[in-house]
Amino acid sequence: MNTKTVKIGLVGYGTVGTGVAKILFDNADAITKRTGLKLELACVVDKDITSPRKYQLPEGMLTDELGVLLEDASINIALELVGGTTFAKDLHLKLLRSGKHVVTANKALLAEHGPELFREALDAGRCIAFEASCCGGIPIVAALQTGLAANQIQALYGIFNGTCNYILTHMTQHGAAFSDVLKEAQDKGFAEADPTLDINGMDTAHKLAILAGLAFNCKIGMKDICVEGIENVDIADVRNALEMGYILKLLAIGEKDADGRISLRVHPAFISEHTPLARVDGPFNAVSVFGNAVGNVMLYGRGAGMMATASAVVADIIDIAMGNSQPLFENLVMAHEVKRSAMFKPMDELTSRFYIRIMAKDEPGVFAKYSYVLGEHKISISGAIQHEWTGPDNTVPVVITTHPTQQKNITAALLELEQLDVISGKPVCIRIVDIPEDK
Amino acid sequence: MNTKTVKIGLVGYGTVGTGVAKILFDNADAITKRTGLKLELACVVDKDITSPRKYQLPEGMLTDELGVLLEDASINIALELVGGTTFAKDLHLKLLRSGKHVVTANKALLAEHGPELFREALDAGRCIAFEASCCGGIPIVAALQTGLAANQIQALYGIFNGTCNYILTHMTQHGAAFSDVLKEAQDKGFAEADPTLDINGMDTAHKLAILAGLAFNCKIGMKDICVEGIENVDIADVRNALEMGYILKLLAIGEKDADGRISLRVHPAFISEHTPLARVDGPFNAVSVFGNAVGNVMLYGRGAGMMATASAVVADIIDIAMGNSQPLFENLVMAHEVKRSAMFKPMDELTSRFYIRIMAKDEPGVFAKYSYVLGEHKISISGAIQHEWTGPDNTVPVVITTHPTQQKNITAALLELEQLDVISGKPVCIRIVDIPEDK
């Protein structure tokens, strides 16, 4: 067999970088056998060249001089594994301008500066590959770009954040409160010391921006996505979900309606316990894609971690080295630059079902009062639960689920409910997302 | 944007062929936008050019003359969608020799004559693409060849046959007997009039031969696979599975052990109700792949049907037209032709847990007798159920699950159990497959 040698430079020898080096050395023979490529790690750049790492590089490979990589014209592919958006952006530009293709796992960078960097890559005749930026080792970018390329994508639903899913799974299975589970997750290393970007939904939104851009073939900005996190999820709502046959998940949703308008959102959602996404537990991620030919295809796997993410980085190296990435990338960028009216649907016009929980006074006539408010806003009740139990201040928790209605109706109704003297505190409202078996 | 026109010839205008034509016309704009390719269906060959079809082709496109396709040098890609292994094999040879790449959905042909056809394609400088041969629209061939290419694959577990999975799901959820569900499935069109190849496991084995060949990068013949079907599955065993927290599935299994020996088998299996594969219901298919870097990745979707399979055919057309398939294909064939000792593990040496159901006499000392037999064969009991109920001839069903033991121990023990006078009839034995979260 003829083999082709491909030289690689890595910037950022942290967790993922270490995993990539491990794969390039440990799986070298298997990769050559499958692809005919000999992937040669030529240099690793990191500002820290002294701390011990989990994978020991050959003597002299680790350097703190970026120039070693930039000036070596024999290195064709560079890996940006530093994270962040400031230094990383500058690094992308330098790498591209020195003639290297770039592989990145940096979703925040792409979600915020993707179009600019893509344009720069195109001008340099190079590509940016980003399988590792979304859902760790799950080959979802490739699936959207090639495996499902025959389809018009109608919708995608995803669980994109392992920290949130670990927390919600733990709350569901053990009945523990959010703050307790978060603390436990931090102690066990499943959540960062500062988990803000995870639990506020922004990390999920970054990935949705990238994947929905591929799925619907349009340029998506963070402002086009409605984002709500899980920081206010109450264990009571997790329990109520279970009682009604739902599971509470932080869902990323991209849907195209009959008029071609795209709805993009990240928020806690009740989904049927029978839908495959409901069974995605713990730190795992999954994406359900609906194509007009293929129907529902779901991909499932580890969404983060050293080796899973490194697996995606190396897949991108292989794709670039085989010449498969460049034509797809060029087409992607050019398709995104065509002037088009990719209309994003305002949240107010979203049609959904809703779960509402209120603390109502346990008195005659109360049910009539709040159900009247719902009726006035054209909201039809689909289910209700009031257990025979009275809480503080003679109030009782009441749970209502609705038939499909527009977001603006619910928003108006909630404001009015909050004013009712028979209701104590702020009503809780969570969207119920009905994921079909097929579209 | 520059577009490249690619002319396509289709042979076999049946269900899948009709779906392919529909995608090529209906999704043409979306495909061009995503890939820059203009896919042009140039001719459709079928022996029947008069019967009405679900998708009406433009006047003059349908012909019964294969020569129209073979002699048109401008047609670069041909689709073989006729099925069967005799005419189809000859057709592949003709298409390859006339200089065309071939896309096929024909798993039986590839499982039986793949190596010969692959060699022929290589000699002709063409490729055979076969995403559609396994699991309909699920992009599993692409995942194994590219998305997970950084990994050494350790195992794959799959539900590859929609008919079997529909039947087993229906038995599990409704407690109905095999023969009743099969008849209902036939009436509803979920099972063929002659479902032999589905229910005897051969269709699943064909797909396993192809996918395990890709996963483990070696040539696999049908003789290397142990195949058992679901024709003898009793509703009692489905119920017992549920009681013990398992779901009964027809599983395709490919596992590599620490010595590099490969175990390939298709058989009914008890799998934990908590494993994602257990939740794959009805006609859906799924494949769980374990890579040494990525861990467990599962792909899920419709494993058959006009449009799902057509989606995979068109994905292959796109991959060939972009030039991505040929290098991977050449490498695949050459890797398979390297002399190597791909050792297949004999079934006798398989280590597994087992479920055994016997009809035992309801008398003193009986439990001791059959548990003595198991102990003599070094089989350790992990669980047992004997409900307080007596059946015909004063017998009672007893269910035993074992700790891991070798197949040969179980086979010997079953023969001995069958001879015991306190046991009535033949013991039932089903393997329990423990699919880990990660390997």
Interface residues (C-beta under 8 A of the other chain):
Chain A: M1 G19 K22 I23 D26 N27 A30 I31 K33 R34 T35 G36 E131 G136 G137 I138 P139 A142 A143 Q145 T146 G147 L148 A149 A150 N151 Q152 N217 P276 R279 V280 G291 N292 A293 V294 G295 N296 V297 M298 L299 Y300 G301 R302 G305 M307 A308 A310 S311 A312 V313 V314 A315 I317 I318 D319 M322 G323 N324 P327 L328 E330 N331 L332 M334 A335 V338 D438
Chain B: M1 G19 K22 I23 D26 N27 A30 I31 K33 R34 T35 G36 E131 G136 G137 I138 P139 A142 A143 Q145 T146 G147 L148 A149 A150 N151 Q152 N217 P276 R279 V280 G291 N292 A293 V294 G295 N296 V297 M298 L299 Y300 G301 R302 G305 M307 A308 A310 S311 A312 V313 V314 A315 I317 I318 D319 M322 G323 N324 P327 L328 E330 N331 L332 M334 A335 V338 D438
